[in-house]
Amino acid sequence: MSPPFAEIKSVFQVMMLIVNGDPPSVEPHVQLSNSFETFLAAALIKVCLYVPTYIYLYIYIYTYIYIYIYIYIYIYIYIYIYIL
């Protein structure tokens, strides 16, 4: 496994490909969740007007984590109160 643009020897040419080329993407055989694909697509936008802020990306990713933690705690409390 080699880094992107490893076969190109000119640093200037690599910089131009990064700036003017398409944003990187994940290989097709890699399976990702829908929420992570959305997060990754938002993080790799190149047009400055549409790039999400750090706060937006932070809130986006941690919202899902807090939802899962809340559901886990709710299920744990329900089992503890009603089943045990």
Secondary structure, DSSP 8 states (H G I E B T S, - for coil): ---TTTT---HHHHHHHHHHS------TT----HHHHHHHHHHT--SGGG---HHHHHHHHHHHHHHHHHHHHHHHHHIIIII-
